[in-house]
Amino acid sequence: MRHVLDLWRQDLGEVPDAVWEQTELRVLILADNGLTALPPGIGQLRGLTTLDLGHNALTEVPAELGRLTELSDCLYLHDNQLSRIPESLGNLTRLRYLNVGENSLTVLPEAIGAMSGLVELRAQHNRLTTLPDTIGRLRTLRELWLRGNVIESLPSSTGELGELRHLDLRENSLDDIPEPLAGLPRLRQIDLRGNRLRHVPDWLAQMPSLEKLDLRWNNVDPSLPVLGKLERQGCIVLT
């Protein structure tokens, strides 16, 4: 049986109907095909573990994506023209990697908190101002990439991301370093380049796993005592 269908960069324009009949598929790659629409037939491919829809021109994806409950590896929706993603993605509780970057999203759905298997979430280069309160339910999340949004704050539930190791908040609209980060015991790297920061809180020096703090392109005084303390503790501090 054929389990992988790679149609990367085939100039399809639209997906042939025959694809939706291949219910034995485990991996489907439709990236870089100029797709403007995805039919509900995608929901018939219940055995998929990886789906790549990146680098297209999709303005929406159907709710039927939520039927693909065997998705356990990767779902790529990046570099499209999405202004929303359906709440039904919350059904994808086994998915480990989700990339919705390079779209026009102003919010992530509350249902994203139900995607309990996520290890890595990429939502860079959208129009997000914050994250949903449910983000704290992602207890296995290790990497969160949010570069190039307009984020002004993070919800208090961010402090429940106990497995988070890497947080990219570069090029956002933060005036302060979000206080919920203080409770993250395994956070190693925080990228805060290109925000509006002036103040660096003392609690950063109490973070037990912090290895790198990037504060470049902010208006932060590099002589602040807390930064010196972090460096003495072995943290790389860039200002």
Secondary structure as GFF3:
##gff-version 3
##sequence-region A 1 239
A	DSSP	beta_strand	4	6	.	.	.	ID=ss1
A	DSSP	three_ten_helix	17	21	.	.	.	ID=ss2
A	DSSP	beta_strand	27	29	.	.	.	ID=ss3
A	DSSP	three_ten_helix	40	44	.	.	.	ID=ss4
A	DSSP	beta_strand	50	52	.	.	.	ID=ss5
A	DSSP	three_ten_helix	63	67	.	.	.	ID=ss6
A	DSSP	beta_strand	74	76	.	.	.	ID=ss7
A	DSSP	three_ten_helix	87	91	.	.	.	ID=ss8
A	DSSP	beta_strand	97	99	.	.	.	ID=ss9
A	DSSP	three_ten_helix	110	114	.	.	.	ID=ss10
A	DSSP	beta_strand	120	122	.	.	.	ID=ss11
A	DSSP	three_ten_helix	133	137	.	.	.	ID=ss12
A	DSSP	beta_strand	143	145	.	.	.	ID=ss13
A	DSSP	three_ten_helix	156	160	.	.	.	ID=ss14
A	DSSP	beta_strand	166	168	.	.	.	ID=ss15
A	DSSP	three_ten_helix	179	183	.	.	.	ID=ss16
A	DSSP	beta_strand	189	191	.	.	.	ID=ss17
A	DSSP	three_ten_helix	202	206	.	.	.	ID=ss18
A	DSSP	beta_strand	212	214	.	.	.	ID=ss19
A	DSSP	alpha_helix	225	232	.	.	.	ID=ss20
A	DSSP	beta_strand	236	238	.	.	.	ID=ss21
###
